[in-house]
Amino acid sequence: MSTVERFENRFKTDRKLEFGPGDTIKVHVRVIEGEKERSQIFQGVVTNVRGSGIRQSFTVRKVSGGVGVERTFPLHSPSVARIDLARKGKVRRAKLFYLRGKRGKSAKVGEREKLGPDGA
């Protein structure tokens, strides 16, 4: 086992990637202000997922006050407390950078249909 692999295994979390581009997620971020620690929620659409192993990261985009905000999170970061899936999106691309130029309804991502238990 190389030094890099030992380092990665030491800091790797048991967090799995259960979402993809187009999905709307809530990322609970640990914020430390002085001596207090609180959780801040960043909810938006996943625009891209990149990397593998401990280097894996994802970018989330939301519109706040009419201004588009994008934030990139490392998947195995200790500052990411929890990731909740709000809804699955229906997209045909792996990178959704085209959403940056869209406004209003054209910037919406359709919802993936849920199949019943029998698959129909």
C-alpha positions as CSV (number, residue, x, y, z in Angstrom):
1,M,0.0,0.0,0.0
2,S,1.5,3.3,-1.0
3,T,1.7,6.4,1.1
4,V,-1.1,8.1,-0.8
5,E,-3.4,5.2,-0.3
6,R,-2.7,5.1,3.4
7,F,-3.4,8.8,3.7
8,E,-6.7,8.5,1.7
9,N,-7.9,5.6,3.8
10,R,-7.3,7.5,7.0
11,F,-9.5,10.5,6.0
12,K,-12.1,8.7,3.9
13,T,-15.6,8.7,5.3
14,D,-18.3,6.1,4.8
15,R,-20.4,8.6,2.8
16,K,-21.6,7.3,-0.5
17,L,-22.6,9.3,-3.6
18,E,-26.4,8.7,-3.7
19,F,-27.2,11.6,-6.0
20,G,-26.1,12.9,-9.4
21,P,-26.4,15.9,-11.7
22,G,-29.9,17.4,-11.8
23,D,-30.8,16.2,-8.3
24,T,-31.8,18.8,-5.7
25,I,-30.0,18.2,-2.4
26,K,-29.6,19.8,1.0
27,V,-26.1,20.0,2.2
28,H,-25.8,20.6,6.0
29,V,-22.5,22.5,6.5
30,R,-20.8,22.9,9.9
31,V,-20.0,26.5,10.5
32,I,-17.8,27.6,13.4
33,E,-18.3,31.2,14.7
34,G,-16.0,32.0,17.6
35,E,-16.5,29.1,20.1
36,K,-20.0,28.2,18.8
37,E,-20.7,25.6,16.1
38,R,-23.9,25.5,14.1
39,S,-25.3,23.9,11.0
40,Q,-26.1,25.8,7.8
41,I,-28.2,24.3,5.0
42,F,-27.3,25.0,1.4
43,Q,-30.0,23.7,-0.9
44,G,-29.7,23.6,-4.7
45,V,-29.3,21.6,-7.9
46,V,-26.2,19.5,-8.4
47,T,-24.5,20.7,-11.6
48,N,-21.5,18.4,-11.7
49,V,-19.7,15.6,-9.9
50,R,-16.0,15.1,-10.3
51,G,-13.1,13.0,-9.0
52,S,-13.0,9.7,-7.3
53,G,-12.1,8.4,-3.9
54,I,-11.2,11.0,-1.3
55,R,-10.8,13.6,-4.0
56,Q,-14.5,13.4,-5.1
57,S,-16.4,16.7,-5.1
58,F,-19.7,18.1,-6.3
59,T,-21.0,21.5,-7.2
60,V,-24.4,22.8,-6.0
61,R,-26.2,25.8,-7.6
62,K,-29.0,27.9,-6.2
63,V,-30.5,31.3,-6.9
64,S,-30.5,33.5,-3.8
65,G,-32.0,37.0,-4.0
66,G,-31.9,36.9,-7.8
67,V,-28.2,36.1,-7.9
68,G,-26.9,32.6,-8.8
69,V,-24.7,31.1,-6.2
70,E,-22.5,28.0,-6.8
71,R,-20.6,26.2,-4.1
72,T,-18.3,23.2,-4.5
73,F,-18.1,20.7,-1.7
74,P,-15.6,17.8,-1.2
75,L,-17.7,14.7,-0.6
76,H,-15.5,13.5,2.3
77,S,-15.0,16.9,4.0
78,P,-15.5,17.0,7.8
79,S,-17.3,20.4,7.3
80,V,-20.1,18.6,5.5
81,A,-22.3,17.2,8.3
82,R,-25.0,15.5,6.2
83,I,-26.4,15.4,2.6
84,D,-30.1,15.0,2.1
85,L,-31.7,14.2,-1.3
86,A,-34.8,16.5,-1.8
87,R,-35.8,15.3,-5.3
88,K,-34.4,13.4,-8.3
89,G,-33.9,15.4,-11.5
90,K,-34.3,14.2,-15.0
91,V,-31.3,15.4,-17.1
92,R,-29.4,14.1,-20.1
93,R,-26.0,15.6,-19.4
94,A,-23.3,14.9,-16.8
95,K,-22.4,18.6,-16.5
96,L,-25.2,21.2,-16.2
97,F,-23.2,24.3,-16.8
98,Y,-25.8,25.5,-19.3
99,L,-28.0,26.4,-16.3
100,R,-25.8,29.4,-15.6
101,G,-27.2,31.2,-18.6
102,K,-30.9,30.3,-17.9
103,R,-33.4,32.3,-16.0
104,G,-36.9,31.5,-14.6
105,K,-38.7,28.4,-15.8
106,S,-36.0,27.6,-18.4
107,A,-33.6,27.0,-15.5
108,K,-35.8,24.4,-14.0
109,V,-34.8,20.7,-14.0
110,G,-37.7,18.2,-14.6
111,E,-38.4,15.6,-12.0
112,R,-37.6,11.9,-12.6
113,E,-40.7,9.7,-12.5
114,K,-40.9,7.3,-9.6
115,L,-41.6,3.7,-10.5
116,G,-43.9,1.7,-8.3
117,P,-42.9,-1.5,-6.5
118,D,-43.9,-3.6,-9.5
119,G,-41.8,-1.5,-11.9
120,A,-44.7,-0.3,-14.0
